[in-house]
Amino acid sequence: MDTIFDRHISLYRNQNDVYGAVITLRQFLFSEKHRREIEYLRSVEDTKERKRLKSLLPMATISGLFSYRDQQHLIKHSGLICIDIDAKDNPVMDAEQTKQQLAEFEEIAYIGLSVGGKGLFCIIPIAHPEKHKEHFLSLQSDFKDMGIVIDNNCKDITRPRTISLDPRPHINENAKEYIYTQQKPQPPIKHYSYDDCEETVRKVYDLCRQIQDYGLDITDGYQNWLKVGSSLACLGEDGREAFHMVSRAWPKYDPADADKKFDNLLQTIRDYSIGSFFYICKDYGLVCTL
């Protein structure tokens, strides 16, 4: 009878491999093939050299099987989520004691040492694979209540796990599915008084209102999203809510991701002006009504 450890995931030769091969979770977790390289990495003290050695080791996407390592090419979610408990984020953690503490939870299928030998990673079956991020947010909250910080990047289903070794891992082939989910709080929608804004900003928000009223997605495709965001970033913070307004039409819109991208654009915009936004709106037949 197949168990959690017989589920299929994608294996990659190293950090640069993006196509991968099919492997079972069991084959990945319990392989001894790279013992020598892992033990050597753990003996190296230089941080840069450890990072280089880690990048050469095989990796696997625990949360799914992919034809190409990005979210658009997910073949099937494994129904598993892998979380990292890094030593740098938990400086007073004793790995073995923490492992014993977490082993009491019936939803954790595997707990083992990370490739560096100081941190831990846990593999947990989840009840709703389509709510991967919501399960992660709930787990993040649960672990925080225990005084444990987990790596925020683990909410990404494409995040690869480097192969590792642990002589005494915690294994529970009959782990129960983690059923809890949590939504990230949505930022309040700001309501601008156009009369209090300068003329250009008032025109931008008038067009954004039309975009929302007509349900238009002028950010279709990453490059278009980037172009619109770069143009709106020319307004500084006055452009942030406009960026959210035009981004909301995208089915996978995430307020936190949009905020992060806008922060980046504020620092990196070079060859755009707010005129680009007006030009794009014109292409969609939108005309300022002010």
C-alpha positions as a LaTeX table, in Angstrom:
\begin{tabular}{lrrr}
\hline
Residue & $x$ (\AA) & $y$ (\AA) & $z$ (\AA) \\
\hline
Met1 & 0.00 & 0.00 & 0.00 \\
Asp2 & 1.39 & 3.39 & $-1.03$ \\
Thr3 & 2.05 & 5.98 & 1.66 \\
Ile4 & 2.90 & 9.65 & 1.73 \\
Phe5 & 6.51 & 8.74 & 0.96 \\
Asp6 & 5.55 & 7.10 & $-2.33$ \\
Arg7 & 4.17 & 10.29 & $-3.86$ \\
His8 & 5.86 & 11.63 & $-6.96$ \\
Ile9 & 7.90 & 14.83 & $-6.96$ \\
Ser10 & 10.42 & 16.41 & $-9.34$ \\
Leu11 & 14.16 & 15.90 & $-8.89$ \\
Tyr12 & 16.75 & 18.34 & $-10.26$ \\
Arg13 & 20.44 & 17.67 & $-10.77$ \\
Asn14 & 21.46 & 20.96 & $-9.17$ \\
Gln15 & 20.33 & 24.51 & $-8.56$ \\
Asn16 & 20.44 & 25.43 & $-12.27$ \\
Asp17 & 18.39 & 22.48 & $-13.54$ \\
Val18 & 14.79 & 23.49 & $-14.26$ \\
Tyr19 & 13.42 & 20.45 & $-16.12$ \\
Gly20 & 13.91 & 17.69 & $-13.60$ \\
Ala21 & 12.95 & 14.02 & $-13.47$ \\
Val22 & 10.27 & 12.01 & $-11.68$ \\
Ile23 & 11.18 & 10.50 & $-8.30$ \\
Thr24 & 9.32 & 9.41 & $-5.17$ \\
Leu25 & 9.64 & 11.31 & $-1.92$ \\
Arg26 & 11.02 & 8.13 & $-0.33$ \\
Gln27 & 13.84 & 7.88 & $-2.87$ \\
Phe28 & 14.78 & 11.50 & $-2.31$ \\
Leu29 & 14.71 & 11.53 & 1.50 \\
Phe30 & 16.48 & 8.26 & 2.16 \\
Ser31 & 19.15 & 8.24 & $-0.54$ \\
Glu32 & 22.73 & 7.72 & 0.66 \\
Lys33 & 24.23 & 8.52 & $-2.74$ \\
His34 & 25.49 & 11.98 & $-1.79$ \\
Arg35 & 26.57 & 11.26 & 1.78 \\
Arg36 & 30.21 & 12.15 & 1.14 \\
Glu37 & 29.40 & 15.54 & $-0.44$ \\
Ile38 & 26.94 & 16.43 & 2.34 \\
Glu39 & 29.34 & 15.49 & 5.12 \\
Tyr40 & 32.07 & 17.54 & 3.48 \\
Leu41 & 29.76 & 20.55 & 3.10 \\
Arg42 & 28.94 & 20.37 & 6.81 \\
Ser43 & 32.65 & 20.49 & 7.66 \\
Val44 & 33.26 & 23.68 & 5.67 \\
Glu45 & 33.13 & 26.91 & 7.67 \\
Asp46 & 33.32 & 29.46 & 4.86 \\
Thr47 & 29.76 & 30.65 & 4.11 \\
Lys48 & 30.33 & 31.35 & 0.42 \\
Glu49 & 31.93 & 27.97 & $-0.16$ \\
Arg50 & 29.09 & 26.18 & 1.65 \\
Lys51 & 26.60 & 28.02 & $-0.55$ \\
Arg52 & 28.53 & 27.01 & $-3.67$ \\
Leu53 & 28.68 & 23.37 & $-2.62$ \\
Lys54 & 24.97 & 23.38 & $-1.81$ \\
Ser55 & 24.13 & 24.69 & $-5.29$ \\
Leu56 & 25.82 & 21.64 & $-6.83$ \\
Leu57 & 23.71 & 19.08 & $-4.97$ \\
Pro58 & 20.44 & 17.54 & $-6.22$ \\
Met59 & 17.22 & 19.30 & $-5.24$ \\
Ala60 & 13.54 & 18.38 & $-5.34$ \\
Thr61 & 10.24 & 20.25 & $-5.40$ \\
Ile62 & 8.49 & 18.53 & $-2.50$ \\
Ser63 & 5.13 & 20.14 & $-3.26$ \\
Gly64 & 4.73 & 18.86 & $-6.76$ \\
Leu65 & 5.65 & 17.37 & $-10.08$ \\
Phe66 & 6.62 & 19.93 & $-12.75$ \\
Ser67 & 7.40 & 19.81 & $-16.47$ \\
Tyr68 & 9.42 & 23.00 & $-15.89$ \\
Arg69 & 10.22 & 24.54 & $-12.53$ \\
Asp70 & 7.75 & 27.38 & $-12.38$ \\
Gln71 & 4.14 & 27.70 & $-11.23$ \\
Gln72 & 2.72 & 27.67 & $-14.76$ \\
His73 & 4.11 & 24.19 & $-15.42$ \\
Leu74 & 2.82 & 22.31 & $-12.39$ \\
Ile75 & 1.67 & 18.85 & $-13.49$ \\
Lys76 & 0.30 & 17.74 & $-10.14$ \\
His77 & 0.53 & 18.99 & $-6.57$ \\
Ser78 & 1.89 & 16.29 & $-4.27$ \\
Gly79 & $-0.44$ & 17.28 & $-1.45$ \\
Leu80 & 2.63 & 18.07 & 0.65 \\
Ile81 & 4.18 & 21.24 & 1.99 \\
Cys82 & 7.79 & 21.51 & 3.12 \\
Ile83 & 8.79 & 24.11 & 5.69 \\
Asp84 & 12.27 & 25.25 & 6.69 \\
Ile85 & 13.34 & 26.07 & 10.23 \\
Asp86 & 16.63 & 27.85 & 9.65 \\
Ala87 & 19.22 & 28.14 & 12.38 \\
Lys88 & 19.85 & 31.80 & 11.53 \\
Asp89 & 16.20 & 32.63 & 12.22 \\
Asn90 & 16.11 & 30.53 & 15.40 \\
Pro91 & 19.52 & 31.18 & 17.01 \\
Val92 & 18.74 & 29.50 & 20.35 \\
Met93 & 17.26 & 26.38 & 18.77 \\
Asp94 & 18.64 & 22.96 & 19.58 \\
Ala95 & 17.86 & 20.91 & 16.48 \\
Glu96 & 17.38 & 17.57 & 18.24 \\
Gln97 & 15.20 & 18.98 & 21.00 \\
Thr98 & 13.07 & 20.84 & 18.48 \\
Lys99 & 12.73 & 17.67 & 16.44 \\
Gln100 & 11.44 & 15.81 & 19.49 \\
Gln101 & 9.03 & 18.64 & 20.30 \\
Leu102 & 7.58 & 18.67 & 16.79 \\
Ala103 & 7.37 & 14.88 & 16.58 \\
Glu104 & 4.35 & 15.08 & 18.88 \\
Phe105 & 2.27 & 16.60 & 16.08 \\
Glu106 & 0.39 & 13.94 & 14.13 \\
Glu107 & 0.27 & 16.03 & 10.96 \\
Ile108 & 4.06 & 16.01 & 10.44 \\
Ala109 & 5.25 & 13.15 & 8.25 \\
Tyr110 & 8.98 & 13.86 & 8.31 \\
Ile111 & 11.42 & 15.98 & 10.30 \\
Gly112 & 15.09 & 15.98 & 9.39 \\
Leu113 & 18.28 & 18.00 & 9.43 \\
Ser114 & 18.81 & 20.44 & 6.60 \\
Val115 & 21.82 & 19.99 & 4.35 \\
Gly116 & 23.90 & 22.33 & 6.53 \\
Gly117 & 23.23 & 20.15 & 9.57 \\
Lys118 & 22.01 & 22.92 & 11.88 \\
Gly119 & 18.49 & 23.72 & 10.68 \\
Leu120 & 15.48 & 21.45 & 10.22 \\
Phe121 & 12.84 & 20.86 & 7.59 \\
Cys122 & 9.40 & 19.33 & 8.02 \\
Ile123 & 7.12 & 17.72 & 5.45 \\
Ile124 & 3.40 & 17.98 & 6.11 \\
Pro125 & 0.46 & 16.57 & 4.10 \\
Ile126 & $-2.20$ & 19.22 & 3.49 \\
Ala127 & $-5.95$ & 18.74 & 3.00 \\
His128 & $-6.40$ & 21.28 & 0.20 \\
Pro129 & $-3.45$ & 21.47 & $-2.23$ \\
Glu130 & $-5.21$ & 24.25 & $-4.15$ \\
Lys131 & $-4.91$ & 26.34 & $-0.97$ \\
His132 & $-1.16$ & 25.82 & $-0.58$ \\
Lys133 & $-0.44$ & 29.40 & 0.45 \\
Glu134 & $-3.34$ & 29.53 & 2.91 \\
His135 & $-2.12$ & 26.32 & 4.57 \\
Phe136 & 1.38 & 27.83 & 4.79 \\
Leu137 & 0.10 & 30.99 & 6.46 \\
Ser138 & $-1.72$ & 28.91 & 9.07 \\
Leu139 & 1.38 & 26.79 & 9.70 \\
Gln140 & 3.47 & 29.93 & 9.98 \\
Ser141 & 1.11 & 31.20 & 12.67 \\
Asp142 & 1.07 & 27.85 & 14.52 \\
Phe143 & 4.86 & 27.62 & 14.59 \\
Lys144 & 5.15 & 31.25 & 15.69 \\
Asp145 & 2.95 & 30.40 & 18.68 \\
Met146 & 5.58 & 27.77 & 19.59 \\
Gly147 & 8.36 & 30.34 & 19.31 \\
Ile148 & 9.62 & 28.93 & 16.01 \\
Val149 & 10.23 & 31.05 & 12.90 \\
Ile150 & 9.74 & 29.26 & 9.58 \\
Asp151 & 11.13 & 30.49 & 6.27 \\
Asn152 & 8.56 & 32.68 & 4.50 \\
Asn153 & 9.80 & 31.51 & 1.08 \\
Cys154 & 8.28 & 28.08 & 1.70 \\
Lys155 & 4.89 & 29.37 & 0.61 \\
Asp156 & 6.20 & 29.01 & $-2.97$ \\
Ile157 & 5.26 & 25.57 & $-4.37$ \\
Thr158 & 8.25 & 25.69 & $-6.75$ \\
Arg159 & 10.78 & 26.10 & $-3.92$ \\
Pro160 & 13.37 & 23.31 & $-4.21$ \\
Arg161 & 14.60 & 21.30 & $-1.21$ \\
Thr162 & 18.29 & 20.36 & $-1.28$ \\
Ile163 & 19.03 & 16.70 & $-0.62$ \\
Ser164 & 20.20 & 16.02 & 2.94 \\
Leu165 & 21.00 & 13.36 & 5.51 \\
Asp166 & 19.79 & 12.72 & 9.04 \\
Pro167 & 20.76 & 9.59 & 10.98 \\
Arg168 & 17.73 & 10.00 & 13.27 \\
Pro169 & 14.85 & 11.59 & 11.34 \\
His170 & 11.29 & 11.61 & 12.62 \\
Ile171 & 9.12 & 9.52 & 10.28 \\
Asn172 & 5.35 & 9.13 & 10.39 \\
Glu173 & 3.99 & 7.37 & 7.30 \\
Asn174 & 0.44 & 7.73 & 8.65 \\
Ala175 & 0.56 & 11.45 & 9.28 \\
Lys176 & $-2.84$ & 13.15 & 9.18 \\
Glu177 & $-3.59$ & 15.92 & 6.73 \\
Tyr178 & $-3.21$ & 19.44 & 8.04 \\
Ile179 & $-6.67$ & 20.95 & 7.58 \\
Tyr180 & $-6.23$ & 24.55 & 8.74 \\
Thr181 & $-5.94$ & 27.54 & 6.43 \\
Gln182 & $-5.50$ & 31.24 & 6.97 \\
Gln183 & $-6.06$ & 34.21 & 4.73 \\
Lys184 & $-3.56$ & 37.04 & 4.64 \\
Pro185 & $-5.26$ & 40.23 & 5.86 \\
Gln186 & $-6.23$ & 42.44 & 2.94 \\
Pro187 & $-5.01$ & 46.02 & 3.14 \\
Pro188 & $-7.84$ & 48.54 & 3.43 \\
Ile189 & $-8.81$ & 50.15 & 0.13 \\
Lys190 & $-7.90$ & 53.81 & 0.16 \\
His191 & $-10.45$ & 56.30 & $-1.10$ \\
Tyr192 & $-8.91$ & 59.34 & $-2.72$ \\
Ser193 & $-10.52$ & 62.71 & $-2.84$ \\
Tyr194 & $-9.65$ & 63.81 & $-6.34$ \\
Asp195 & $-10.17$ & 67.45 & $-5.42$ \\
Asp196 & $-7.19$ & 67.25 & $-3.05$ \\
Cys197 & $-4.76$ & 65.79 & $-5.62$ \\
Glu198 & $-2.75$ & 67.46 & $-8.33$ \\
Glu199 & $-4.19$ & 67.27 & $-11.82$ \\
Thr200 & $-2.06$ & 64.37 & $-13.14$ \\
Val201 & $-2.82$ & 62.16 & $-10.15$ \\
Arg202 & $-6.54$ & 62.97 & $-10.42$ \\
Lys203 & $-6.52$ & 61.90 & $-14.07$ \\
Val204 & $-4.71$ & 58.65 & $-13.23$ \\
Tyr205 & $-7.27$ & 57.70 & $-10.59$ \\
Asp206 & $-10.16$ & 58.64 & $-12.86$ \\
Leu207 & $-8.81$ & 56.17 & $-15.44$ \\
Cys208 & $-8.21$ & 53.53 & $-12.74$ \\
Arg209 & $-11.83$ & 53.90 & $-11.64$ \\
Gln210 & $-12.93$ & 53.26 & $-15.22$ \\
Ile211 & $-10.63$ & 50.23 & $-15.46$ \\
Gln212 & $-12.28$ & 48.75 & $-12.38$ \\
Asp213 & $-15.82$ & 49.66 & $-13.52$ \\
Tyr214 & $-15.30$ & 47.96 & $-16.90$ \\
Gly215 & $-13.40$ & 45.00 & $-15.41$ \\
Leu216 & $-10.44$ & 45.57 & $-17.75$ \\
Asp217 & $-7.08$ & 43.89 & $-17.28$ \\
Ile218 & $-4.50$ & 46.24 & $-18.77$ \\
Thr219 & $-1.74$ & 44.30 & $-17.00$ \\
Asp220 & $-2.26$ & 41.05 & $-18.94$ \\
Gly221 & 1.11 & 39.28 & $-18.91$ \\
Tyr222 & 4.08 & 39.99 & $-16.66$ \\
Gln223 & 5.77 & 42.42 & $-19.06$ \\
Asn224 & 2.61 & 44.53 & $-19.36$ \\
Trp225 & 2.19 & 44.47 & $-15.58$ \\
Leu226 & 5.78 & 45.66 & $-15.23$ \\
Lys227 & 5.29 & 48.42 & $-17.80$ \\
Val228 & 2.12 & 49.72 & $-16.12$ \\
Gly229 & 3.72 & 49.51 & $-12.68$ \\
Ser230 & 6.88 & 51.30 & $-13.84$ \\
Ser231 & 4.80 & 54.13 & $-15.26$ \\
Leu232 & 2.68 & 54.48 & $-12.10$ \\
Ala233 & 5.81 & 54.36 & $-9.92$ \\
Cys234 & 6.77 & 57.70 & $-11.49$ \\
Leu235 & 4.10 & 59.19 & $-9.22$ \\
Gly236 & 5.90 & 57.87 & $-6.14$ \\
Glu237 & 3.61 & 56.74 & $-3.32$ \\
Asp238 & 0.68 & 58.43 & $-5.07$ \\
Gly239 & 0.86 & 55.64 & $-7.64$ \\
Arg240 & 0.72 & 52.70 & $-5.21$ \\
Glu241 & $-3.05$ & 52.37 & $-4.84$ \\
Ala242 & $-3.45$ & 52.97 & $-8.59$ \\
Phe243 & $-1.16$ & 49.98 & $-9.12$ \\
His244 & $-3.39$ & 47.88 & $-6.86$ \\
Met245 & $-6.52$ & 49.07 & $-8.67$ \\
Val246 & $-5.27$ & 48.01 & $-12.10$ \\
Ser247 & $-3.76$ & 44.76 & $-10.76$ \\
Arg248 & $-6.95$ & 43.49 & $-9.10$ \\
Ala249 & $-8.39$ & 42.30 & $-12.42$ \\
Trp250 & $-5.75$ & 39.55 & $-12.55$ \\
Pro251 & $-7.19$ & 36.28 & $-11.10$ \\
Lys252 & $-3.99$ & 35.59 & $-9.13$ \\
Tyr253 & $-3.68$ & 39.12 & $-7.72$ \\
Asp254 & $-1.94$ & 39.12 & $-4.35$ \\
Pro255 & $-1.80$ & 42.46 & $-2.45$ \\
Ala256 & 1.48 & 41.56 & $-0.76$ \\
Asp257 & 3.14 & 40.61 & $-4.05$ \\
Ala258 & 1.88 & 43.81 & $-5.69$ \\
Asp259 & 3.21 & 45.90 & $-2.80$ \\
Lys260 & 6.58 & 44.17 & $-3.01$ \\
Lys261 & 6.79 & 44.75 & $-6.76$ \\
Phe262 & 5.84 & 48.42 & $-6.39$ \\
Asp263 & 8.51 & 48.88 & $-3.71$ \\
Asn264 & 11.02 & 47.46 & $-6.16$ \\
Leu265 & 9.81 & 49.65 & $-9.01$ \\
Leu266 & 10.13 & 52.78 & $-6.89$ \\
Gln267 & 13.84 & 51.99 & $-6.60$ \\
Thr268 & 14.54 & 50.80 & $-10.14$ \\
Ile269 & 12.42 & 52.75 & $-12.66$ \\
Arg270 & 14.52 & 54.44 & $-15.31$ \\
Asp271 & 13.02 & 54.81 & $-18.79$ \\
Tyr272 & 9.32 & 55.30 & $-18.06$ \\
Ser273 & 7.05 & 58.25 & $-17.48$ \\
Ile274 & 3.41 & 58.56 & $-16.45$ \\
Gly275 & 2.73 & 59.17 & $-20.13$ \\
Ser276 & 3.13 & 55.42 & $-20.73$ \\
Phe277 & 0.12 & 54.75 & $-18.49$ \\
Phe278 & $-2.02$ & 57.29 & $-20.36$ \\
Tyr279 & $-0.94$ & 55.79 & $-23.69$ \\
Ile280 & $-1.89$ & 52.25 & $-22.58$ \\
Cys281 & $-5.28$ & 53.49 & $-21.38$ \\
Lys282 & $-5.85$ & 55.18 & $-24.73$ \\
Asp283 & $-5.18$ & 51.84 & $-26.49$ \\
Tyr284 & $-8.07$ & 50.41 & $-24.44$ \\
Gly285 & $-10.35$ & 53.25 & $-25.47$ \\
Leu286 & $-10.27$ & 54.94 & $-22.08$ \\
Val287 & $-10.55$ & 58.72 & $-21.91$ \\
Cys288 & $-10.25$ & 60.84 & $-18.79$ \\
Thr289 & $-13.64$ & 62.27 & $-17.82$ \\
Leu290 & $-12.35$ & 65.12 & $-15.65$ \\
\hline
\end{tabular}
